[in-house]
Amino acid sequence: MTQLHVAASRTHDDTAAARRTLAAHDASAAQIADAMVATWRAIDTALAPIIGSKAVAALYKRSLHLTARTHPWLAAAHEGGQAAIDLAGLKSVVARQSDADAAHGSSALLQTFNQLLGSLIGPSLTERLLRGAWANPSSSPPAQDTT
């Protein structure tokens, strides 16, 4: 396997871990909504210093748009023209879904974001930047790499 395939596989594994966290233990839609907010905060914390908050928000909005094709209820998560990620809107719309729909739509949104970012900066860098967000979204921001 090439390095690119190995990195893509690791990134997919990290996305799968985040999805399992969202769907674990028969989580309710409200719990999934809380996990999504924590995950998106961690993603923003990891990426904003590097690409800027507006770029993170643009990737988030694009991911919502793409994911809404298969999960139309996600379109309501960001209907305004705000420049920032609307976590309150996301939490509200996820919490209103059935537990299964909340889990599937939330997982799809994270996977779409991961694929979109990976298509722009490559799977290896995506994996490095988002490793902390996928592993433990409620933890403190990852330490800066000084190498």
Number of C-alpha atoms within 10 A of each C-alpha: 6 7 10 12 12 13 19 20 15 17 25 17 14 21 26 16 15 24 22 13 19 25 22 12 8 12 17 19 25 19 19 26 27 19 21 26 21 18 23 22 18 25 21 24 20 22 18 15 10 12 11 12 17 14 16 25 18 14 18 25 21 16 22 27 19 19 23 18 11 11 18 13 18 25 17 15 21 20 11 9 6 10 13 16 21 18 18 14 17 22 20 16 20 28 19 14 18 13 19 15 16 28 27 15 21 27 23 21 24 23 21 21 22 21 19 19 19 17 11 10 10 15 25 18 16 21 24 13 16 22 20 22 27 24 16 17 22 16 12 11 16 15 8 7 5 4 3
